[in-house]
């Protein structure tokens, strides 16, 4: 049996226990975990500010995480899903708070020429482990 590839998306501006639990949940859906990390200009557009850690540091931090098998550069342009097309994951695991991304992905599913499943991870202590609270 071949193992499935799972992809997750995020900024990952300082890895914390909530991220680690997200990686663990995501990996249960396949076995090989690719983390697509958002580029700085995309973060600034979406959140209104640049991440505290630059892209190179965020990638380096992710590569040190034992649950992460591969780190991929997120798309340079929102909504193109080039990183998804390149890696062709079997599953995309989204964080419990990535509702806008989930809706956009659902609208793009028919454009992919392979079967792709979307799952949503459960929150891990969101009152204490959400990135916005840990700044």
C-alpha positions as CSV (number, residue, x, y, z in Angstrom):
1,X,0.0,0.0,0.0
2,X,1.4,3.4,-0.9
3,X,1.4,6.1,1.7
4,X,-0.7,9.1,1.0
5,X,0.7,12.6,0.8
6,X,-0.9,15.3,3.0
7,X,-0.4,19.0,2.5
8,X,-1.0,21.8,5.0
9,X,-0.8,25.6,4.6
10,X,0.2,28.3,7.0
11,X,2.5,31.2,8.0
12,X,4.2,29.3,10.9
13,X,5.7,32.4,12.4
14,X,7.1,30.7,15.5
15,X,6.2,27.0,15.8
16,X,4.2,26.2,18.9
17,X,2.3,23.2,20.4
18,X,-0.8,24.1,18.4
19,X,1.2,23.7,15.2
20,X,2.7,20.5,16.3
21,X,-0.7,19.0,17.1
22,X,-2.0,20.2,13.7
23,X,1.0,18.4,12.0
24,X,0.2,15.2,14.0
25,X,-3.5,15.3,13.1
26,X,-2.7,16.0,9.4
27,X,-0.1,13.2,9.2
28,X,-2.7,10.7,10.4
29,X,-4.4,11.1,7.0
30,X,-1.5,9.9,5.0
31,X,2.0,9.6,6.4
32,X,4.0,12.0,4.3
33,X,3.5,15.6,5.3
34,X,4.3,18.6,3.1
35,X,4.0,22.0,4.8
36,X,3.4,24.9,2.4
37,X,4.7,28.0,4.0
38,X,3.2,31.4,3.0
39,X,5.5,33.9,1.4
40,X,6.1,37.2,3.2
41,X,4.1,39.4,0.8
42,X,1.1,37.0,0.9
43,X,1.2,37.2,4.7
44,X,1.3,41.0,4.6
45,X,-1.7,41.0,2.2
46,X,-3.8,38.6,4.3
47,X,-2.9,39.8,7.8
48,X,-2.0,43.5,7.2
49,X,1.6,43.0,8.5
50,X,4.7,41.1,7.7
51,X,5.5,38.0,9.8
52,X,8.0,38.5,12.7
53,X,10.3,35.8,11.2
54,X,11.3,36.1,7.6
55,X,10.5,33.4,5.1
56,X,14.0,31.8,5.3
57,X,13.8,31.5,9.0
58,X,10.3,30.1,9.0
59,X,11.3,27.5,6.4
60,X,14.4,26.6,8.5
61,X,12.2,26.3,11.7
62,X,9.8,23.9,9.9
63,X,12.6,21.7,8.6
64,X,13.6,21.0,12.2
65,X,10.2,19.7,13.1
66,X,10.2,15.9,13.3
67,X,6.6,15.5,11.9
68,X,7.4,17.6,8.8
69,X,8.7,15.5,5.8
70,X,9.0,18.4,3.3
71,X,8.7,22.1,3.3
72,X,7.3,23.8,0.2
73,X,7.2,27.4,-0.7
74,X,3.6,28.7,-0.8
75,X,2.2,30.3,-4.0
76,X,3.5,33.7,-5.1
77,X,-0.1,34.6,-6.1
78,X,-3.2,33.8,-4.0
79,X,-5.6,31.3,-5.5
80,X,-3.3,29.8,-8.1
81,X,-2.6,26.6,-6.1
82,X,0.6,26.0,-8.0
83,X,2.1,24.4,-5.0
84,X,-0.9,21.9,-4.9
85,X,-0.6,21.2,-8.6
86,X,3.2,20.6,-8.2
87,X,3.0,18.2,-5.3
88,X,-0.4,16.6,-6.1
89,X,-1.3,15.6,-2.5
90,X,-3.9,13.0,-1.7
91,X,-5.2,15.1,1.2
92,X,-5.2,18.7,2.2
93,X,-5.5,19.2,5.9
94,X,-6.7,22.6,7.0
95,X,-6.6,24.2,10.4
96,X,-9.9,24.7,12.3
97,X,-9.6,28.4,11.6
98,X,-8.8,28.3,7.9
99,X,-12.5,28.6,6.7
100,X,-11.8,31.1,3.9
101,X,-9.1,28.8,2.5
102,X,-11.4,25.8,2.8
103,X,-14.2,27.5,0.7
104,X,-11.7,28.7,-1.9
105,X,-10.2,25.2,-2.2
106,X,-13.6,23.6,-2.6
107,X,-14.3,26.0,-5.5
108,X,-11.0,24.8,-7.1
109,X,-11.4,21.1,-6.6
110,X,-12.8,20.5,-10.1
111,X,-9.7,22.1,-11.7
112,X,-7.4,19.4,-10.3
113,X,-7.2,16.3,-12.4
114,X,-6.8,13.9,-9.5
115,X,-8.9,12.9,-6.5
116,X,-8.1,15.3,-3.6
117,X,-9.7,15.1,-0.1
118,X,-10.0,18.1,2.2
119,X,-10.0,17.5,6.0
120,X,-10.2,20.0,8.8
121,X,-8.2,19.5,12.0
122,X,-9.7,19.9,15.4
123,X,-8.5,22.8,17.4
124,X,-5.9,22.1,20.0
125,X,-6.5,24.3,23.0
126,X,-7.2,27.4,20.8
127,X,-7.5,29.6,23.9
128,X,-3.9,29.1,24.7
129,X,-2.2,27.8,21.5
130,X,-3.3,30.1,18.7
131,X,-0.5,32.1,17.1
132,X,-2.2,35.4,17.7
133,X,-2.3,34.7,21.4
134,X,1.3,33.7,21.6
135,X,2.8,37.0,20.3
